[in-house]
Amino acid sequence: MDLKESAQGGMGPHGLVVGATGSGKSEMLRTMVASLVINHSPDRLALLLVDFKGGATFADMDPLPHVAGSVTNLADDLSLVDRFKEALYGEMARRQQILSDTGKLPNVDAYEQVRAHRGNLPPLPHLLVIIDEFSELLTAKPDFAELFVAVGRIGRSIGVHLLLATQRLEAARSAAWSPTCRTGSACGPSPRARAARSSACRTRTTCRPNPARVS
């Protein structure tokens, strides 16, 4: 996965993953995280890992230097959802301010070019936010959709990217309001529904997360 390729790839890069229980969705997410941290340094990649219902998907990943934050079991304390939302809004505002203060730069790629010449600027890695069971989050907190729209609108320039995962295809279709994903979803059929897989699940995702890390 190439950082520049992802950054210049149109409206994204953001992604959507749909997979029923037993389809391998969690393993796919873990494998993706492992691949990203192997190929990109913490100065270029930061991860914010969110598991709404539990902590199994991203278990044991906290020690990775790329992990800027890990949030689990939000369903048990919905006040954490509001704190997470405010924290992400704050991070987006911080990044916009950094780009402005550095010379009204248009995006994080321009910041990296300036940083390469000046040398005294701190890293501003891309932040990939992975949210497992995002449909459950939206059911509990419908206003969270506004954050997804905001990230879809300005995330590319400030280096913030979403990868949303859910078990329900209906939830994925209802997320069509979001400009974050340019094509389809990577869908994993349930064991009982392999033969009846919908056409949406036959489309592989081409919305590629653009790596990097929060300083």
C-alpha positions in Angstrom: 0.0 0.0 0.0 1.5 3.3 -1.1 0.9 6.5 0.9 0.9 8.8 -2.1 -1.3 6.5 -4.2 -3.9 6.4 -1.4 -3.7 10.2 -0.8 -4.3 11.0 -4.5 -6.9 8.4 -5.1 -10.0 10.6 -5.5 -12.5 11.3 -2.8 -11.2 8.9 -0.2 -9.3 7.2 1.0 -11.8 5.6 3.4 -13.3 2.2 3.5 -16.3 0.0 4.6 -16.1 -3.6 5.6 -19.2 -5.9 6.0 -18.9 -9.4 7.4 -21.3 -11.5 9.4 -20.3 -13.6 12.4 -17.8 -16.2 11.3 -16.9 -14.6 8.0 -13.4 -13.5 9.1 -14.0 -9.8 9.4 -12.1 -9.4 12.6 -9.2 -11.4 11.3 -9.1 -9.3 8.1 -9.0 -6.1 10.3 -6.2 -7.5 12.4 -4.2 -8.6 9.3 -4.6 -5.1 7.8 -3.3 -3.5 10.9 -0.4 -5.8 11.0 0.5 -5.1 7.4 0.2 -1.4 7.8 2.5 -1.2 10.9 5.1 -3.4 9.2 5.2 -1.2 6.2 5.0 2.3 7.7 6.8 3.9 10.6 5.0 5.7 13.5 6.1 9.0 12.0 3.9 8.2 9.0 1.1 6.1 10.4 -1.1 6.4 13.5 -4.0 4.2 14.4 -7.1 4.8 16.5 -8.7 1.5 17.1 -12.4 1.4 18.3 -14.4 -1.7 19.1 -17.9 -0.7 20.2 -19.0 -4.0 21.6 -15.9 -5.6 23.0 -12.1 -5.7 22.7 -11.4 -8.9 20.9 -10.8 -7.5 17.5 -7.8 -5.3 18.5 -6.7 -7.3 21.5 -3.0 -7.0 22.4 -2.4 -4.1 19.9 -2.0 -1.4 22.5 1.8 -1.8 22.7 2.3 -1.0 19.0 4.0 2.4 18.7 1.6 3.3 15.9 -1.5 3.0 18.2 -2.4 6.6 19.3 -5.5 5.3 21.1 -7.6 2.2 21.7 -11.2 2.3 22.8 -13.3 -0.7 23.6 -16.6 -1.6 25.3 -18.2 1.7 24.4 -21.6 0.0 24.6 -21.1 -0.3 28.4 -20.6 3.4 28.9 -22.1 5.6 26.3 -20.5 8.7 27.8 -17.3 7.4 26.3 -18.8 7.7 22.9 -19.3 11.5 23.4 -15.7 11.8 24.7 -14.4 9.9 21.7 -16.4 12.1 19.3 -15.1 15.3 20.9 -11.5 14.0 21.0 -11.7 13.3 17.2 -13.2 16.7 16.4 -10.4 18.2 18.5 -7.7 16.3 16.6 -9.2 17.4 13.3 -9.2 21.0 14.5 -5.6 20.6 15.7 -4.4 19.4 12.3 -6.2 22.2 10.5 -4.4 24.7 12.8 -1.0 23.1 12.3 -1.4 23.3 8.5 -2.5 27.0 8.8 0.3 27.9 11.1 3.0 26.3 9.0 2.1 28.4 6.0 -1.6 27.9 5.2 -0.7 24.5 3.6 -3.4 22.7 1.7 -2.8 19.2 3.0 -0.5 16.9 5.0 1.6 16.0 2.0 2.6 19.7 1.6 3.4 19.7 5.3 5.7 16.7 4.9 7.5 18.5 2.0 8.0 21.6 4.2 9.1 19.4 7.1 11.7 17.7 5.0 13.4 21.0 4.2 13.0 22.7 7.6 13.7 19.7 9.8 12.4 21.3 13.0 8.8 20.5 12.5 7.2 17.6 14.4 5.8 14.6 12.4 2.1 14.9 11.3 1.3 11.3 10.4 -1.9 10.2 8.8 -4.4 8.9 11.3 -6.4 5.8 10.4 -9.5 5.4 12.5 -10.9 1.9 12.5 -14.3 1.4 14.1 -15.6 -2.1 14.5 -19.4 -2.5 14.9 -20.0 1.1 13.7 -23.7 0.3 13.0 -24.2 -0.5 16.7 -22.5 2.8 17.5 -24.9 4.7 15.2 -27.9 3.0 16.7 -26.9 4.1 20.2 -25.7 7.6 19.1 -27.3 8.6 15.7 -25.7 12.0 15.8 -22.3 10.3 15.4 -23.1 10.2 11.7 -22.2 13.9 11.6 -18.6 13.1 12.6 -18.4 10.6 9.8 -19.6 13.1 7.3 -17.1 15.7 8.6 -14.2 13.3 8.2 -15.4 12.3 4.8 -15.4 16.0 3.8 -12.1 17.2 5.1 -10.3 14.1 6.2 -8.2 13.6 3.1 -6.5 17.0 3.3 -5.7 16.8 7.1 -4.7 13.1 7.0 -7.6 11.5 8.9 -9.2 8.4 7.4 -12.0 6.1 8.3 -12.4 2.3 8.1 -15.8 1.3 9.2 -16.8 -2.3 9.9 -20.2 -3.9 10.6 -21.9 -7.2 10.6 -25.0 -6.0 8.8 -25.3 -5.3 5.1 -28.3 -3.1 5.7 -26.2 -0.8 7.9 -23.6 -0.6 5.2 -26.2 0.4 2.6 -27.6 3.0 5.0 -24.2 4.5 5.2 -24.4 5.4 1.5 -25.0 9.0 2.6 -21.3 9.2 3.4 -18.8 10.4 0.7 -16.1 8.4 2.4 -16.1 5.3 0.2 -15.6 5.6 -3.6 -16.8 2.1 -4.5 -18.0 -1.0 -2.7 -17.4 -2.9 0.4 -15.3 -5.9 1.3 -18.0 -8.3 2.4 -17.8 -11.6 4.1 -20.9 -13.8 3.8 -22.2 -15.8 6.8 -21.7 -19.6 6.6 -25.5 -19.9 6.0 -25.6 -17.3 3.3 -22.7 -18.1 1.0 -24.8 -19.2 -1.9 -27.2 -16.2 -1.5 -24.4 -13.6 -1.4 -25.7 -10.2 -2.5 -24.2 -8.4 -5.4 -22.9 -5.7 -3.0 -20.7 -8.3 -1.4 -19.1 -9.4 -4.6 -17.5 -6.0 -4.9 -14.0 -5.7 -3.3 -13.1 -2.5 -1.6 -10.9 -0.1 -3.5 -11.2 2.6 -0.8 -7.7 2.2 0.6 -6.8 3.7 4.0 -4.0 6.2 3.8 -1.6 5.4 6.7 0.2 7.6 9.3 0.2 8.5 13.0 -1.0 11.2 15.4 1.9 13.0 17.1 
